[in-house]
Amino acid sequence: MATTEIINGTSLVLYIGDVAVGSATGHTLSVQMATRDATTKSSDGWAAKLAGLRSWSAGGSGFVCFADTYGYEELQAAVIDRTAVTVKLSTEVAGDTYYSGSGYLTGIDLDAPVEESSTYTFTIEGTGALTPYVGT
Amino acid sequence: MKVVLTKELMIGNYPKEKGRVIEVTKDYGHQLIREGKAREENFIEKIKKKVLTKKKKHGNN
């Protein structure tokens, strides 16, 4: 049954190729549309815009744990191997909307401060459309 | 959903050993179960619960 209340961020998980990103603490999904200039002398001094390219990106953060099924190591390998990955952000609840698309891992940063847990953050740039689906 | 691997499985170019618990999408999880590569994480607990419930009913009769 579809979730009717405000979605708890913990329930919304980023999957890469059907496997959840391990030791994750946060995920982001961003959709943008660039505009193109259409300002003319008859625009009364106001910038005029027309719709342009659409793009999307996703990202996340987590703790570095080499025992993860799909964690820091695998994410870093995807950057180095330059492989496209399938991204899915989903609650895995029937009736809930989820988003899916293909993208490239464009960066992963590891932070290892003294006497604190090591963390990582990664970014994925989408190629092609990000499509919404309804979970079954 | 969480599944337990019943066979070694390659994930992201890395082999993941039998017995590992992995979180996967529902579709992929069911596919792995169908292919005999994994079982539901709490499958054994579910069976135990069913058996215990049935026994209890018998006792009451």
N, CA and C atoms of all chains as a GROMACS GRO file, in nm:
protein
  591
    1MET      N    1   0.084  -0.120   0.000
    1MET     CA    2   0.000   0.000   0.000
    1MET      C    3   0.087   0.125   0.000
    2ALA      N    4   0.050   0.220  -0.081
    2ALA     CA    5   0.132   0.341  -0.096
    2ALA      C    6   0.143   0.416   0.035
    3THR      N    7   0.259   0.478   0.057
    3THR     CA    8   0.280   0.558   0.177
    3THR      C    9   0.200   0.687   0.165
    4THR      N   10   0.121   0.719   0.267
    4THR     CA   11   0.036   0.838   0.258
    4THR      C   12   0.091   0.955   0.340
    5GLU      N   13   0.185   0.925   0.430
    5GLU     CA   14   0.239   1.033   0.512
    5GLU      C   15   0.371   1.083   0.452
    6ILE      N   16   0.431   1.182   0.515
    6ILE     CA   17   0.560   1.236   0.470
    6ILE      C   18   0.662   1.123   0.475
    7ILE      N   19   0.733   1.109   0.363
    7ILE     CA   20   0.829   0.998   0.352
    7ILE      C   21   0.947   1.018   0.448
    8ASN      N   22   0.973   0.916   0.525
    8ASN     CA   23   1.091   0.917   0.612
    8ASN      C   24   1.214   0.895   0.524
    9GLY      N   25   1.310   0.986   0.534
    9GLY     CA   26   1.430   0.978   0.450
    9GLY      C   27   1.501   0.845   0.460
   10THR      N   28   1.492   0.780   0.573
   10THR     CA   29   1.559   0.651   0.592
   10THR      C   30   1.502   0.545   0.496
   11SER      N   31   1.373   0.558   0.465
   11SER     CA   32   1.307   0.458   0.381
   11SER      C   33   1.341   0.473   0.234
   12LEU      N   34   1.386   0.592   0.196
   12LEU     CA   35   1.415   0.619   0.056
   12LEU      C   36   1.562   0.582   0.030
   13VAL      N   37   1.580   0.472  -0.040
   13VAL     CA   38   1.715   0.416  -0.055
   13VAL      C   39   1.763   0.426  -0.200
   14LEU      N   40   1.892   0.452  -0.216
   14LEU     CA   41   1.951   0.457  -0.350
   14LEU      C   42   2.010   0.319  -0.382
   15TYR      N   43   1.961   0.264  -0.491
   15TYR     CA   44   2.011   0.134  -0.536
   15TYR      C   45   2.095   0.157  -0.661
   16ILE      N   46   2.206   0.087  -0.669
   16ILE     CA   47   2.285   0.092  -0.792
   16ILE      C   48   2.285  -0.049  -0.848
   17GLY      N   49   2.224  -0.062  -0.966
   17GLY     CA   50   2.211  -0.195  -1.025
   17GLY      C   51   2.141  -0.292  -0.932
   18ASP      N   52   2.032  -0.250  -0.869
   18ASP     CA   53   1.948  -0.334  -0.783
   18ASP      C   54   2.004  -0.362  -0.643
   19VAL      N   55   2.126  -0.314  -0.615
   19VAL     CA   56   2.184  -0.339  -0.483
   19VAL      C   57   2.194  -0.206  -0.408
   20ALA      N   58   2.149  -0.206  -0.283
   20ALA     CA   59   2.149  -0.083  -0.203
   20ALA      C   60   2.293  -0.040  -0.173
   21VAL      N   61   2.316   0.090  -0.176
   21VAL     CA   62   2.448   0.141  -0.141
   21VAL      C   63   2.468   0.121   0.010
   22GLY      N   64   2.581   0.062   0.045
   22GLY     CA   65   2.603   0.019   0.183
   22GLY      C   66   2.647   0.130   0.277
   23SER      N   67   2.618   0.110   0.405
   23SER     CA   68   2.656   0.203   0.514
   23SER      C   69   2.619   0.347   0.480
   24ALA      N   70   2.507   0.363   0.410
   24ALA     CA   71   2.466   0.495   0.362
   24ALA      C   72   2.406   0.578   0.474
   25THR      N   73   2.433   0.706   0.470
   25THR     CA   74   2.374   0.797   0.568
   25THR      C   75   2.285   0.902   0.502
   26GLY      N   76   2.300   0.919   0.372
   26GLY     CA   77   2.214   1.018   0.303
   26GLY      C   78   2.221   1.003   0.153
   27HIS      N   79   2.111   1.036   0.089
   27HIS     CA   80   2.107   1.031  -0.058
   27HIS      C   81   2.044   1.158  -0.111
   28THR      N   82   2.085   1.197  -0.230
   28THR     CA   83   2.026   1.316  -0.291
   28THR      C   84   1.991   1.286  -0.436
   29LEU      N   85   1.892   1.358  -0.484
   29LEU     CA   86   1.854   1.347  -0.626
   29LEU      C   87   1.819   1.488  -0.672
   30SER      N   88   1.882   1.529  -0.779
   30SER     CA   89   1.862   1.666  -0.826
   30SER      C   90   1.824   1.665  -0.973
   31VAL      N   91   1.721   1.739  -1.009
   31VAL     CA   92   1.676   1.748  -1.148
   31VAL      C   93   1.680   1.895  -1.188
   32GLN      N   94   1.745   1.923  -1.299
   32GLN     CA   95   1.758   2.062  -1.343
   32GLN      C   96   1.709   2.080  -1.486
   33MET      N   97   1.674   2.205  -1.516
   33MET     CA   98   1.650   2.241  -1.655
   33MET      C   99   1.720   2.374  -1.681
   34ALA      N  100   1.810   2.373  -1.777
   34ALA     CA  101   1.880   2.497  -1.812
   34ALA      C  102   1.789   2.578  -1.904
   35THR      N  103   1.811   2.706  -1.903
   35THR     CA  104   1.731   2.790  -1.993
   35THR      C  105   1.823   2.848  -2.099
   36ARG      N  106   1.764   2.888  -2.209
   36ARG     CA  107   1.843   2.957  -2.312
   36ARG      C  108   1.789   3.098  -2.327
   37ASP      N  109   1.880   3.185  -2.359
   37ASP     CA  110   1.843   3.327  -2.366
   37ASP      C  111   1.756   3.355  -2.488
   38ALA      N  112   1.654   3.434  -2.466
   38ALA     CA  113   1.565   3.473  -2.577
   38ALA      C  114   1.531   3.621  -2.566
   39THR      N  115   1.626   3.693  -2.502
   39THR     CA  116   1.602   3.836  -2.481
   39THR      C  117   1.618   3.916  -2.612
   40THR      N  118   1.524   4.000  -2.638
   40THR     CA  119   1.532   4.085  -2.757
   40THR      C  120   1.511   4.230  -2.716
   41LYS      N  121   1.518   4.319  -2.811
   41LYS     CA  122   1.498   4.461  -2.783
   41LYS      C  123   1.354   4.489  -2.739
   42SER      N  124   1.265   4.399  -2.773
   42SER     CA  125   1.126   4.420  -2.732
   42SER      C  126   1.091   4.348  -2.602
   43SER      N  127   1.196   4.306  -2.525
   43SER     CA  128   1.169   4.238  -2.397
   43SER      C  129   1.155   4.336  -2.282
   44ASP      N  130   1.148   4.464  -2.310
   44ASP     CA  131   1.129   4.569  -2.210
   44ASP      C  132   1.238   4.568  -2.103
   45GLY      N  133   1.358   4.530  -2.140
   45GLY     CA  134   1.467   4.531  -2.042
   45GLY      C  135   1.467   4.413  -1.947
   46TRP      N  136   1.378   4.318  -1.970
   46TRP     CA  137   1.373   4.198  -1.885
   46TRP      C  138   1.434   4.081  -1.963
   47ALA      N  139   1.507   3.998  -1.892
   47ALA     CA  140   1.563   3.879  -1.956
   47ALA      C  141   1.447   3.788  -1.996
   48ALA      N  142   1.452   3.740  -2.116
   48ALA     CA  143   1.350   3.644  -2.159
   48ALA      C  144   1.418   3.509  -2.177
   49LYS      N  145   1.351   3.405  -2.138
   49LYS     CA  146   1.412   3.271  -2.141
   49LYS      C  147   1.322   3.173  -2.213
   50LEU      N  148   1.386   3.071  -2.268
   50LEU     CA  149   1.313   2.958  -2.325
   50LEU      C  150   1.370   2.832  -2.262
   51ALA      N  151   1.290   2.728  -2.264
   51ALA     CA  152   1.332   2.603  -2.201
   51ALA      C  153   1.452   2.544  -2.275
   52GLY      N  154   1.544   2.484  -2.199
   52GLY     CA  155   1.664   2.425  -2.259
   52GLY      C  156   1.685   2.282  -2.214
   53LEU      N  157   1.810   2.248  -2.196
   53LEU     CA  158   1.846   2.110  -2.163
   53LEU      C  159   1.802   2.070  -2.023
   54ARG      N  160   1.752   1.948  -2.012
   54ARG     CA  161   1.718   1.894  -1.880
   54ARG      C  162   1.829   1.798  -1.839
   55SER      N  163   1.857   1.793  -1.711
   55SER     CA  164   1.960   1.700  -1.663
   55SER      C  165   1.927   1.660  -1.520
   56TRP      N  166   1.990   1.554  -1.479
   56TRP     CA  167   1.970   1.511  -1.340
   56TRP      C  168   2.100   1.456  -1.284
   57SER      N  169   2.109   1.459  -1.155
   57SER     CA  170   2.226   1.402  -1.088
   57SER      C  171   2.182   1.345  -0.953
   58ALA      N  172   2.257   1.251  -0.908
   58ALA     CA  173   2.227   1.189  -0.779
   58ALA      C  174   2.356   1.184  -0.698
   59GLY      N  175   2.342   1.161  -0.572
   59GLY     CA  176   2.462   1.153  -0.489
   59GLY      C  177   2.429   1.089  -0.356
   60GLY      N  178   2.530   1.076  -0.276
   60GLY     CA  179   2.506   1.016  -0.146
   60GLY      C  180   2.627   1.025  -0.057
   61SER      N  181   2.606   0.987   0.067
   61SER     CA  182   2.716   0.984   0.163
   61SER      C  183   2.699   0.863   0.251
   62GLY      N  184   2.808   0.820   0.310
   62GLY     CA  185   2.801   0.704   0.398
   62GLY      C  186   2.932   0.683   0.470
   63PHE      N  187   2.935   0.575   0.546
   63PHE     CA  188   3.058   0.540   0.617
   63PHE      C  189   3.138   0.440   0.534
   64VAL      N  190   3.269   0.447   0.545
   64VAL     CA  191   3.354   0.356   0.470
   64VAL      C  192   3.361   0.222   0.544
   65CYS      N  193   3.311   0.118   0.480
   65CYS     CA  194   3.315  -0.016   0.539
   65CYS      C  195   3.347  -0.113   0.424
   66PHE      N  196   3.465  -0.170   0.429
   66PHE     CA  197   3.508  -0.254   0.317
   66PHE      C  198   3.430  -0.385   0.307
   67ALA      N  199   3.353  -0.417   0.411
   67ALA     CA  200   3.272  -0.540   0.408
   67ALA      C  201   3.138  -0.519   0.339
   68ASP      N  202   3.106  -0.395   0.304
   68ASP     CA  203   2.977  -0.367   0.238
   68ASP      C  204   2.964  -0.442   0.106
   69THR      N  205   2.840  -0.478   0.073
   69THR     CA  206   2.818  -0.545  -0.055
   69THR      C  207   2.842  -0.448  -0.170
   70TYR      N  208   2.789  -0.328  -0.158
   70TYR     CA  209   2.814  -0.225  -0.259
   70TYR      C  210   2.843  -0.095  -0.186
   71GLY      N  211   2.967  -0.076  -0.149
   71GLY     CA  212   3.004   0.040  -0.070
   71GLY      C  213   3.114   0.121  -0.136
   72TYR      N  214   3.202   0.176  -0.054
   72TYR     CA  215   3.306   0.265  -0.105
   72TYR      C  216   3.388   0.202  -0.217
   73GLU      N  217   3.433   0.078  -0.194
   73GLU     CA  218   3.520   0.011  -0.293
   73GLU      C  219   3.454   0.000  -0.430
   74GLU      N  220   3.328  -0.047  -0.429
   74GLU     CA  221   3.257  -0.070  -0.554
   74GLU      C  222   3.225   0.062  -0.625
   75LEU      N  223   3.191   0.165  -0.545
   75LEU     CA  224   3.162   0.296  -0.603
   75LEU      C  225   3.287   0.355  -0.667
   76GLN      N  226   3.400   0.340  -0.596
   76GLN     CA  227   3.525   0.392  -0.650
   76GLN      C  228   3.564   0.319  -0.778
   77ALA      N  229   3.542   0.186  -0.778
   77ALA     CA  230   3.574   0.106  -0.898
   77ALA      C  231   3.490   0.152  -1.017
   78ALA      N  232   3.366   0.190  -0.990
   78ALA     CA  233   3.278   0.236  -1.099
   78ALA      C  234   3.328   0.368  -1.158
   79VAL      N  235   3.392   0.451  -1.076
   79VAL     CA  236   3.451   0.576  -1.128
   79VAL      C  237   3.570   0.540  -1.216
   80ILE      N  238   3.656   0.454  -1.163
   80ILE     CA  239   3.780   0.420  -1.235
   80ILE      C  240   3.750   0.342  -1.364
   81ASP      N  241   3.656   0.250  -1.355
   81ASP     CA  242   3.621   0.168  -1.472
   81ASP      C  243   3.539   0.244  -1.577
   82ARG      N  244   3.488   0.360  -1.538
   82ARG     CA  245   3.406   0.443  -1.628
   82ARG      C  246   3.283   0.369  -1.678
   83THR      N  247   3.223   0.292  -1.587
   83THR     CA  248   3.106   0.214  -1.627
   83THR      C  249   2.978   0.289  -1.593
   84ALA      N  250   2.881   0.279  -1.683
   84ALA     CA  251   2.750   0.339  -1.658
   84ALA      C  252   2.676   0.250  -1.558
   85VAL      N  253   2.603   0.311  -1.468
   85VAL     CA  254   2.528   0.234  -1.369
   85VAL      C  255   2.380   0.271  -1.376
   86THR      N  256   2.296   0.176  -1.335
   86THR     CA  257   2.153   0.205  -1.326
   86THR      C  258   2.125   0.250  -1.183
   87VAL      N  259   2.061   0.364  -1.173
   87VAL     CA  260   2.033   0.423  -1.043
   87VAL      C  261   1.884   0.415  -1.016
   88LYS      N  262   1.850   0.383  -0.893
   88LYS     CA  263   1.708   0.378  -0.856
   88LYS      C  264   1.693   0.433  -0.716
   89LEU      N  265   1.606   0.530  -0.699
   89LEU     CA  266   1.579   0.584  -0.567
   89LEU      C  267   1.437   0.544  -0.531
   90SER      N  268   1.425   0.458  -0.432
   90SER     CA  269   1.295   0.395  -0.409
   90SER      C  270   1.273   0.361  -0.262
   91THR      N  271   1.144   0.360  -0.224
   91THR     CA  272   1.109   0.313  -0.090
   91THR      C  273   1.080   0.163  -0.094
   92GLU      N  274   1.067   0.108  -0.215
   92GLU     CA  275   1.034  -0.033  -0.237
   92GLU      C  276   0.898  -0.068  -0.177
   93VAL      N  277   0.811   0.032  -0.170
   93VAL     CA  278   0.674   0.009  -0.121
   93VAL      C  279   0.582   0.013  -0.242
   94ALA      N  280   0.494  -0.085  -0.253
   94ALA     CA  281   0.400  -0.091  -0.365
   94ALA      C  282   0.312   0.034  -0.365
   95GLY      N  283   0.299   0.098  -0.481
   95GLY     CA  284   0.217   0.217  -0.492
   95GLY      C  285   0.295   0.347  -0.478
   96ASP      N  286   0.417   0.340  -0.421
   96ASP     CA  287   0.501   0.459  -0.407
   96ASP      C  288   0.574   0.486  -0.538
   97THR      N  289   0.595   0.613  -0.568
   97THR     CA  290   0.671   0.650  -0.688
   97THR      C  291   0.820   0.625  -0.662
   98TYR      N  292   0.888   0.574  -0.763
   98TYR     CA  293   1.033   0.566  -0.754
   98TYR      C  294   1.093   0.620  -0.883
   99TYR      N  295   1.221   0.658  -0.877
   99TYR     CA  296   1.287   0.721  -0.991
   99TYR      C  297   1.404   0.635  -1.036
  100SER      N  298   1.418   0.622  -1.167
  100SER     CA  299   1.524   0.537  -1.218
  100SER      C  300   1.586   0.598  -1.344
  101GLY      N  301   1.714   0.576  -1.361
  101GLY     CA  302   1.785   0.625  -1.479
  101GLY      C  303   1.926   0.570  -1.484
  102SER      N  304   1.996   0.601  -1.593
  102SER     CA  305   2.135   0.557  -1.608
  102SER      C  306   2.227   0.675  -1.586
  103GLY      N  307   2.344   0.647  -1.530
  103GLY     CA  308   2.437   0.757  -1.508
  103GLY      C  309   2.579   0.708  -1.489
  104TYR      N  310   2.669   0.804  -1.480
  104TYR     CA  311   2.810   0.773  -1.455
  104TYR      C  312   2.851   0.828  -1.319
  105LEU      N  313   2.926   0.748  -1.246
  105LEU     CA  314   2.983   0.797  -1.120
  105LEU      C  315   3.094   0.892  -1.158
  106THR      N  316   3.080   1.017  -1.122
  106THR     CA  317   3.179   1.116  -1.166
  106THR      C  318   3.276   1.155  -1.055
  107GLY      N  319   3.248   1.113  -0.934
  107GLY     CA  320   3.341   1.146  -0.828
  107GLY      C  321   3.306   1.078  -0.698
  108ILE      N  322   3.409   1.046  -0.622
  108ILE     CA  323   3.388   0.991  -0.487
  108ILE      C  324   3.500   1.043  -0.398
  109ASP      N  325   3.463   1.096  -0.285
  109ASP     CA  326   3.561   1.153  -0.192
  109ASP      C  327   3.557   1.079  -0.060
  110LEU      N  328   3.674   1.049  -0.010
  110LEU     CA  329   3.684   0.980   0.119
  110LEU      C  330   3.740   1.078   0.221
  111ASP      N  331   3.682   1.076   0.338
  111ASP     CA  332   3.729   1.164   0.445
  111ASP      C  333   3.765   1.076   0.565
  112ALA      N  334   3.886   1.089   0.612
  112ALA     CA  335   3.931   1.005   0.723
  112ALA      C  336   3.989   1.090   0.835
  113PRO      N  337   3.905   1.154   0.918
  113PRO     CA  338   3.955   1.239   1.026
  113PRO      C  339   4.003   1.155   1.146
  114VAL      N  340   4.090   1.212   1.224
  114VAL     CA  341   4.145   1.140   1.338
  114VAL      C  342   4.035   1.108   1.441
  115GLU      N  343   4.033   0.984   1.484
  115GLU     CA  344   3.939   0.933   1.585
  115GLU      C  345   3.792   0.961   1.552
  116GLU      N  346   3.762   0.960   1.427
  116GLU     CA  347   3.622   0.971   1.384
  116GLU      C  348   3.599   0.871   1.274
  117SER      N  349   3.474   0.838   1.249
  117SER     CA  350   3.443   0.740   1.145
  117SER      C  351   3.478   0.796   1.007
  118SER      N  352   3.536   0.710   0.924
  118SER     CA  353   3.567   0.750   0.786
  118SER      C  354   3.439   0.757   0.706
  119THR      N  355   3.427   0.860   0.628
  119THR     CA  356   3.306   0.878   0.548
  119THR      C  357   3.340   0.896   0.401
  120TYR      N  358   3.239   0.880   0.317
  120TYR     CA  359   3.258   0.906   0.175
  120TYR      C  360   3.135   0.980   0.121
  121THR      N  361   3.158   1.054   0.014
  121THR     CA  362   3.047   1.115  -0.059
  121THR      C  363   3.071   1.087  -0.207
  122PHE      N  364   2.964   1.066  -0.280
  122PHE     CA  365   2.979   1.038  -0.423
  122PHE      C  366   2.876   1.114  -0.505
  123THR      N  367   2.907   1.132  -0.632
  123THR     CA  368   2.812   1.198  -0.721
  123THR      C  369   2.797   1.116  -0.849
  124ILE      N  370   2.675   1.117  -0.899
  124ILE     CA  371   2.643   1.046  -1.023
  124ILE      C  372   2.579   1.148  -1.117
  125GLU      N  373   2.626   1.154  -1.238
  125GLU     CA  374   2.562   1.241  -1.338
  125GLU      C  375   2.481   1.155  -1.432
  126GLY      N  376   2.355   1.191  -1.447
  126GLY     CA  377   2.265   1.110  -1.529
  126GLY      C  378   2.292   1.127  -1.677
  127THR      N  379   2.270   1.019  -1.751
  127THR     CA  380   2.274   1.027  -1.896
  127THR      C  381   2.137   0.980  -1.946
  128GLY      N  382   2.071   1.064  -2.020
  128GLY     CA  383   1.934   1.030  -2.062
  128GLY      C  384   1.835   1.070  -1.956
  129ALA      N  385   1.715   1.022  -1.973
  129ALA     CA  386   1.604   1.065  -1.887
  129ALA      C  387   1.605   0.997  -1.751
  130LEU      N  388   1.555   1.070  -1.654
  130LEU     CA  389   1.524   1.012  -1.523
  130LEU      C  390   1.374   0.986  -1.527
  131THR      N  391   1.336   0.861  -1.509
  131THR     CA  392   1.195   0.827  -1.527
  131THR      C  393   1.127   0.791  -1.396
  132PRO      N  394   1.009   0.848  -1.372
  132PRO     CA  395   0.935   0.806  -1.253
  132PRO      C  396   0.849   0.682  -1.283
  133TYR      N  397   0.844   0.591  -1.192
  133TYR     CA  398   0.761   0.471  -1.204
  133TYR      C  399   0.681   0.456  -1.075
  134VAL      N  400   0.580   0.370  -1.079
  134VAL     CA  401   0.508   0.339  -0.955
  134VAL      C  402   0.542   0.196  -0.915
  135GLY      N  403   0.583   0.180  -0.791
  135GLY     CA  404   0.624   0.048  -0.742
  135GLY      C  405   0.508  -0.050  -0.737
  136THR      N  406   0.538  -0.175  -0.767
  136THR     CA  407   0.433  -0.279  -0.765
  136THR      C  408   0.459  -0.378  -0.651
  137MET      N  409   1.439  -0.523  -0.016
  137MET     CA  410   1.430  -0.642   0.068
  137MET      C  411   1.570  -0.698   0.095
  138LYS      N  412   1.581  -0.770   0.210
  138LYS     CA  413   1.710  -0.828   0.243
  138LYS      C  414   1.707  -0.978   0.215
  139VAL      N  415   1.811  -1.024   0.148
  139VAL     CA  416   1.820  -1.168   0.118
  139VAL      C  417   1.955  -1.220   0.165
  140VAL      N  418   1.960  -1.352   0.184
  140VAL     CA  419   2.085  -1.417   0.221
  140VAL      C  420   2.133  -1.495   0.099
  141LEU      N  421   2.256  -1.473   0.058
  141LEU     CA  422   2.308  -1.543  -0.060
  141LEU      C  423   2.329  -1.691  -0.027
  142THR      N  424   2.279  -1.776  -0.115
  142THR     CA  425   2.300  -1.920  -0.096
  142THR      C  426   2.409  -1.970  -0.189
  143LYS      N  427   2.458  -1.879  -0.272
  143LYS     CA  428   2.570  -1.908  -0.362
  143LYS      C  429   2.655  -1.783  -0.372
  144GLU      N  430   2.781  -1.801  -0.413
  144GLU     CA  431   2.864  -1.681  -0.435
  144GLU      C  432   2.805  -1.602  -0.551
  145LEU      N  433   2.808  -1.470  -0.541
  145LEU     CA  434   2.748  -1.386  -0.644
  145LEU      C  435   2.841  -1.269  -0.675
  146MET      N  436   2.855  -1.239  -0.804
  146MET     CA  437   2.937  -1.124  -0.845
  146MET      C  438   2.852  -0.997  -0.836
  147ILE      N  439   2.897  -0.901  -0.758
  147ILE     CA  440   2.826  -0.773  -0.751
  147ILE      C  441   2.928  -0.662  -0.772
  148GLY      N  442   2.907  -0.582  -0.875
  148GLY     CA  443   2.999  -0.472  -0.904
  148GLY      C  444   3.142  -0.518  -0.923
  149ASN      N  445   3.160  -0.627  -0.994
  149ASN     CA  446   3.294  -0.686  -1.023
  149ASN      C  447   3.360  -0.751  -0.901
  150TYR      N  448   3.291  -0.754  -0.789
  150TYR     CA  449   3.347  -0.816  -0.669
  150TYR      C  450   3.263  -0.937  -0.632
  151PRO      N  451   3.326  -1.052  -0.605
  151PRO     CA  452   3.247  -1.168  -0.563
  151PRO      C  453   3.201  -1.153  -0.419
  152LYS      N  454   3.073  -1.182  -0.394
  152LYS     CA  455   3.020  -1.177  -0.258
  152LYS      C  456   2.988  -1.319  -0.214
  153GLU      N  457   3.040  -1.356  -0.096
  153GLU     CA  458   3.036  -1.495  -0.053
  153GLU      C  459   2.898  -1.542  -0.010
  154LYS      N  460   2.880  -1.674  -0.016
  154LYS     CA  461   2.758  -1.740   0.031
  154LYS      C  462   2.735  -1.706   0.178
  155GLY      N  463   2.612  -1.678   0.216
  155GLY     CA  464   2.581  -1.648   0.356
  155GLY      C  465   2.573  -1.499   0.384
  156ARG      N  466   2.618  -1.418   0.290
  156ARG     CA  467   2.615  -1.273   0.310
  156ARG      C  468   2.471  -1.220   0.296
  157VAL      N  469   2.436  -1.130   0.386
  157VAL     CA  470   2.304  -1.065   0.378
  157VAL      C  471   2.319  -0.940   0.293
  158ILE      N  472   2.238  -0.929   0.188
  158ILE     CA  473   2.247  -0.809   0.105
  158ILE      C  474   2.109  -0.746   0.089
  159GLU      N  475   2.109  -0.614   0.080
  159GLU     CA  476   1.983  -0.541   0.058
  159GLU      C  477   1.971  -0.514  -0.091
  160VAL      N  478   1.865  -0.563  -0.149
  160VAL     CA  479   1.843  -0.548  -0.294
  160VAL      C  480   1.700  -0.500  -0.319
  161THR      N  481   1.674  -0.460  -0.444
  161THR     CA  482   1.538  -0.420  -0.479
  161THR      C  483   1.449  -0.544  -0.473
  162LYS      N  484   1.318  -0.521  -0.460
  162LYS     CA  485   1.224  -0.634  -0.448
  162LYS      C  486   1.231  -0.726  -0.570
  163ASP      N  487   1.231  -0.664  -0.690
  163ASP     CA  488   1.234  -0.743  -0.814
  163ASP      C  489   1.358  -0.830  -0.821
  164TYR      N  490   1.473  -0.769  -0.793
  164TYR     CA  491   1.599  -0.842  -0.802
  164TYR      C  492   1.604  -0.951  -0.694
  165GLY      N  493   1.554  -0.919  -0.575
  165GLY     CA  494   1.551  -1.016  -0.467
  165GLY      C  495   1.470  -1.139  -0.505
  166HIS      N  496   1.351  -1.116  -0.562
  166HIS     CA  497   1.266  -1.229  -0.604
  166HIS      C  498   1.331  -1.307  -0.717
  167GLN      N  499   1.402  -1.235  -0.806
  167GLN     CA  500   1.472  -1.302  -0.915
  167GLN      C  501   1.582  -1.394  -0.858
  168LEU      N  502   1.657  -1.343  -0.762
  168LEU     CA  503   1.764  -1.423  -0.701
  168LEU      C  504   1.706  -1.547  -0.632
  169ILE      N  505   1.591  -1.529  -0.565
  169ILE     CA  506   1.527  -1.641  -0.495
  169ILE      C  507   1.481  -1.745  -0.597
  170ARG      N  508   1.418  -1.698  -0.706
  170ARG     CA  509   1.371  -1.788  -0.813
  170ARG      C  510   1.487  -1.868  -0.872
  171GLU      N  511   1.600  -1.801  -0.889
  171GLU     CA  512   1.717  -1.866  -0.951
  171GLU      C  513   1.794  -1.952  -0.850
  172GLY      N  514   1.750  -1.954  -0.726
  172GLY     CA  515   1.815  -2.036  -0.623
  172GLY      C  516   1.947  -1.979  -0.576
  173LYS      N  517   1.966  -1.849  -0.597
  173LYS     CA  518   2.092  -1.787  -0.558
  173LYS      C  519   2.083  -1.722  -0.420
  174ALA      N  520   1.961  -1.708  -0.371
  174ALA     CA  521   1.943  -1.644  -0.241
  174ALA      C  522   1.813  -1.690  -0.178
  175ARG      N  523   1.799  -1.666  -0.047
  175ARG     CA  524   1.671  -1.690   0.020
  175ARG      C  525   1.637  -1.565   0.098
  176GLU      N  526   1.509  -1.552   0.128
  176GLU     CA  527   1.466  -1.435   0.205
  176GLU      C  528   1.538  -1.434   0.338
  177GLU      N  529   1.577  -1.318   0.387
  177GLU     CA  530   1.657  -1.311   0.509
  177GLU      C  531   1.590  -1.380   0.628
  178ASN      N  532   1.459  -1.357   0.643
  178ASN     CA  533   1.390  -1.411   0.760
  178ASN      C  534   1.305  -1.533   0.726
  179PHE      N  535   1.342  -1.604   0.616
  179PHE     CA  536   1.262  -1.718   0.570
  179PHE      C  537   1.252  -1.828   0.676
  180ILE      N  538   1.366  -1.864   0.735
  180ILE     CA  539   1.368  -1.971   0.835
  180ILE      C  540   1.285  -1.931   0.958
  181GLU      N  541   1.298  -1.805   0.999
  181GLU     CA  542   1.223  -1.754   1.115
  181GLU      C  543   1.073  -1.761   1.087
  182LYS      N  544   1.036  -1.731   0.960
  182LYS     CA  545   0.895  -1.735   0.922
  182LYS      C  546   0.840  -1.877   0.937
  183ILE      N  547   0.918  -1.976   0.888
  183ILE     CA  548   0.876  -2.117   0.895
  183ILE      C  549   0.863  -2.158   1.042
  184LYS      N  550   0.965  -2.122   1.123
  184LYS     CA  551   0.962  -2.157   1.265
  184LYS      C  552   0.836  -2.103   1.330
  185LYS      N  553   0.804  -1.980   1.298
  185LYS     CA  554   0.687  -1.913   1.356
  185LYS      C  555   0.560  -1.990   1.318
  186LYS      N  556   0.552  -2.031   1.190
  186LYS     CA  557   0.436  -2.105   1.142
  186LYS      C  558   0.421  -2.237   1.217
  187VAL      N  559   0.533  -2.311   1.229
  187VAL     CA  560   0.532  -2.442   1.296
  187VAL      C  561   0.489  -2.426   1.441
  188LEU      N  562   0.547  -2.329   1.509
  188LEU     CA  563   0.515  -2.306   1.650
  188LEU      C  564   0.367  -2.272   1.668
  189THR      N  565   0.315  -2.190   1.577
  189THR     CA  566   0.174  -2.151   1.586
  189THR      C  567   0.086  -2.273   1.568
  190LYS      N  568   0.120  -2.360   1.473
  190LYS     CA  569   0.040  -2.480   1.447
  190LYS      C  570   0.042  -2.573   1.568
  191LYS      N  571   0.164  -2.591   1.627
  191LYS     CA  572   0.178  -2.680   1.743
  191LYS      C  573   0.090  -2.632   1.857
  192LYS      N  574   0.090  -2.502   1.876
  192LYS     CA  575   0.015  -2.442   1.984
  192LYS      C  576  -0.135  -2.474   1.965
  193LYS      N  577  -0.181  -2.465   1.840
  193LYS     CA  578  -0.320  -2.493   1.811
  193LYS      C  579  -0.354  -2.637   1.844
  194HIS      N  580  -0.260  -2.730   1.808
  194HIS     CA  581  -0.282  -2.872   1.835
  194HIS      C  582  -0.296  -2.895   1.986
  195GLY      N  583  -0.208  -2.829   2.062
  195GLY     CA  584  -0.208  -2.843   2.207
  195GLY      C  585  -0.341  -2.802   2.267
  196ASN      N  586  -0.397  -2.699   2.212
  196ASN     CA  587  -0.523  -2.649   2.265
  196ASN      C  588  -0.638  -2.747   2.237
  197ASN      N  589  -0.624  -2.820   2.124
  197ASN     CA  590  -0.728  -2.916   2.090
  197ASN      C  591  -0.719  -3.037   2.183
   0.00000   0.00000   0.00000
